[in-house]
């Protein structure tokens, strides 16, 4: 199974509570912080709601 690398590129200031919760759920707190997550439907759904704040790439 492939993994997804997610990097927080924009601030959550001005974002809705739901978007902030999704960013925190992905394990991101500060701008520039990155996480490698499993490519599951739940994670992809969380990424989809805040894609405008993130950089996403596939990692093996």
N, C-alpha and C positions, 0 to 999 in steps of 0.2 A: 504494500500500500504506500502511495506517495504521501509526502508531508507538504505542508504549506508554511512558508515563512511570511509572517505578517509584521509590518513595521508601522508604528504610529507616526504619521508625517504632519498632521495638523492638530491643533488644540481642540479640546472638547468644550471650550467656552462657547456658549451660544447654542450648543447642541441640546436636544431634548433629553429628558430623564431616561427614556428608553435607549437612546443612542449611547449615553454615558454608561448605562448598565451593560450594554453589549461590549463596549470597549474594555470595561473592567472584567467582564466575563471571559474575554479573550486573554486576559492576563497582562494588559498594557496599562501603564500609568503615566509615563512621561513621554514627551515627544522624542523620537529617535529610538525608543526602546523596541526591541523585536522579540518575537517568540516563534518557535517552530511547533506547529500543531498538526494533529492527524487530520487527514482529508475525509471528514465525515459530513453527512448532510446537516447536522446540527451546527457544526463550525462554519460551513459554507453559508448557512442562513444568517448567522450572526455577522459574518463578514459582509454579506450583501446589504445589510441595513446601515452599515457605516463605511462602505467602500470609498466614499469621498474623503475620508480621513486617513485612509490606509494605503500602503504599497503592499501588494501581494505577489508572491512568486512561488513556484513549485520547487521543492527540494527533495532529493532522494536520500 
